[in-house]
Amino acid sequence: MAAPNVAADGLEVILTPYRFDANDLRWLPTGEAAAKVRMSKEAAKNWRLVLGQQSLPLSEIRKASAMGPHFLVLDLEKQGHVGLRCEDELGLKQFTAELLRRKADYERFEQYDQSSVQSYFQYYAKLSNQQNMLQDGVRTSTYNRAIVENPDDFAGKSAMDLGAGSGILSFFAVQAGAEKVYAVEASSMGEVVRLLADANAFLTKKIQVISRPVETITPSELDGKVDVLVSEPIGTFLFNERMIESYLCARDRFLKPGGKMFPNAGTLCVAPFSDSLLHWEQANKNGFWKNTNFYGIDLSAAVQRCTKEHFRQPIVDYINPECLVSKHIETRFDFMTISVESLQKIEIPFDFEISQPCLVHGLAGWFDAHFEGSNQTVILSTAPWCSGTHWYQIRFLLEVPLAVNAGQHVEGTLKMEANNLQSYYLSIFMRIKGTDISSSAPCIDLKDPEYRFYTSANSYCPPGTAQAGAQQAATPQQYQQAHFAQTQNILPGQAFGAPQSPWVEATAVWGGGPQRPETGQPMVNGFGHR
């Protein structure tokens, strides 16, 4: 048997179309000639199934089933069941496997770890967690403005609210004039959406709750495609929880051509930061495992593993803008056009000019969400210089920081790879440009952050944020002392003339150059010393 033909973008086989005869209860040839069938991906868009001259998105393929070594049955959204016969048994087997794999990548819930999915829906089914999001004044008021101040996109139109939660965005859509809103909420929180809609007369007849994941909804459950999609599909660092992929799936299946999305784009922002106190905290969380006589057992063999576990965690808290040591870079993701598949692996190259002599302890990140409506453009920003949100900001630490002088460039790549835990693994490689001096964080688990805002008395809180009184921010002196401790192998709070502590191994890679500070001089962490 000849090997199947592999086209430039997917496996290609020759298939003959069949139809099912309900009277004879058997498949019969349609009389059409055999045609080339393949998977195709054009211009970084979603994968499509090409049947001769017909091109179908994966969103229109409900099911694919092998009915034997030579026969494949497709359940298509518009055409119903279509049979396809192939004389090449190996080719059909490989093609079917590729089709099912591409479809599974597109509709990911079956691939996710089921315990992760269960805990995800349990979390969002609790009113306390919905309350936390509703009481995020920046989030709720910005969504309200984005929807209500764009009446031309909602008045008299149909909308779908994906991941409706408490239903607040559905209710805003009705306030903006929407005639019908499909509130899609797969957790039991859908019951609350119905409860609230029925308790507010102006909402009752305009809200239809669909209590299932969007990937399982059929077109027959809607009165045609919708004019606008609204959603808050945003997780930590924009993509955690991977709900944006469901948002794109809803776009492909249920949004009219030319329809609107709120938000229609997201921007990831990253910048290098210097924060000696944070680095010191993480490096010294291994203190318990340094015990050499724990009930007669030496635990110190686990110290290195403990240290790596803590540096594998992203740090979620508010970032003092003074910690940033370069201008940030932005990467825009257009939700109107990007494909689901393009979010499986994300790479962000960077080249930063460092503004001051410092230890670069890693990368800081945040995001903006864009609502570019017909009447108004509204931006939801989670930047460090804006009022705080429940997303905070995020930092990815290098276990070994880079010592860099003002004017030097730090280049490298941030890579993100999706996993079946509804999140991403990240890696960072960073190098001082023009040298072989580098550092890296090979595996950071985006789903396992430390919420430092609640665990450290040194965490920063931006002015104007509701929880500003909840934490005591570190002073410039604390930051200076922490850095000095790193360079001198002493603990913050210990007298500078005291013996060095065996706890701390302050390690940094210097970039060299004529401006390198003398050993022992404190490297001020951005407090007016630029």
Secondary structure as GFF3:
##gff-version 3
##sequence-region A 1 530
A	DSSP	beta_strand	5	7	.	.	.	ID=ss1
A	DSSP	beta_strand	10	21	.	.	.	ID=ss2
A	DSSP	beta_strand	26	29	.	.	.	ID=ss3
A	DSSP	beta_strand	35	40	.	.	.	ID=ss4
A	DSSP	beta_strand	48	51	.	.	.	ID=ss5
A	DSSP	beta_strand	54	57	.	.	.	ID=ss6
A	DSSP	three_ten_helix	58	60	.	.	.	ID=ss7
A	DSSP	beta_strand	61	68	.	.	.	ID=ss8
A	DSSP	beta_strand	71	76	.	.	.	ID=ss9
A	DSSP	beta_strand	80	85	.	.	.	ID=ss10
A	DSSP	alpha_helix	89	106	.	.	.	ID=ss11
A	DSSP	three_ten_helix	108	110	.	.	.	ID=ss12
A	DSSP	alpha_helix	114	124	.	.	.	ID=ss13
A	DSSP	alpha_helix	127	134	.	.	.	ID=ss14
A	DSSP	alpha_helix	137	148	.	.	.	ID=ss15
A	DSSP	three_ten_helix	151	153	.	.	.	ID=ss16
A	DSSP	beta_strand	158	162	.	.	.	ID=ss17
A	DSSP	alpha_helix	168	175	.	.	.	ID=ss18
A	DSSP	beta_strand	180	184	.	.	.	ID=ss19
A	DSSP	alpha_helix	190	199	.	.	.	ID=ss20
A	DSSP	alpha_helix	201	204	.	.	.	ID=ss21
A	DSSP	beta_strand	207	210	.	.	.	ID=ss22
A	DSSP	three_ten_helix	214	216	.	.	.	ID=ss23
A	DSSP	three_ten_helix	219	221	.	.	.	ID=ss24
A	DSSP	beta_strand	226	231	.	.	.	ID=ss25
A	DSSP	alpha_helix	243	254	.	.	.	ID=ss26
A	DSSP	beta_strand	255	262	.	.	.	ID=ss27
A	DSSP	beta_strand	265	273	.	.	.	ID=ss28
A	DSSP	alpha_helix	276	283	.	.	.	ID=ss29
A	DSSP	three_ten_helix	287	290	.	.	.	ID=ss30
A	DSSP	three_ten_helix	300	302	.	.	.	ID=ss31
A	DSSP	alpha_helix	303	311	.	.	.	ID=ss32
A	DSSP	beta_strand	315	317	.	.	.	ID=ss33
A	DSSP	three_ten_helix	321	323	.	.	.	ID=ss34
A	DSSP	beta_strand	329	334	.	.	.	ID=ss35
A	DSSP	three_ten_helix	341	343	.	.	.	ID=ss36
A	DSSP	beta_strand	345	353	.	.	.	ID=ss37
A	DSSP	beta_strand	358	372	.	.	.	ID=ss38
A	DSSP	beta_strand	377	381	.	.	.	ID=ss39
A	DSSP	beta_strand	393	404	.	.	.	ID=ss40
A	DSSP	beta_strand	409	419	.	.	.	ID=ss41
A	DSSP	beta_strand	423	432	.	.	.	ID=ss42
A	DSSP	beta_strand	438	445	.	.	.	ID=ss43
A	DSSP	beta_strand	450	451	.	.	.	ID=ss44
A	DSSP	alpha_helix	452	455	.	.	.	ID=ss45
A	DSSP	three_ten_helix	468	470	.	.	.	ID=ss46
A	DSSP	alpha_helix	476	488	.	.	.	ID=ss47
A	DSSP	beta_strand	509	510	.	.	.	ID=ss48
###
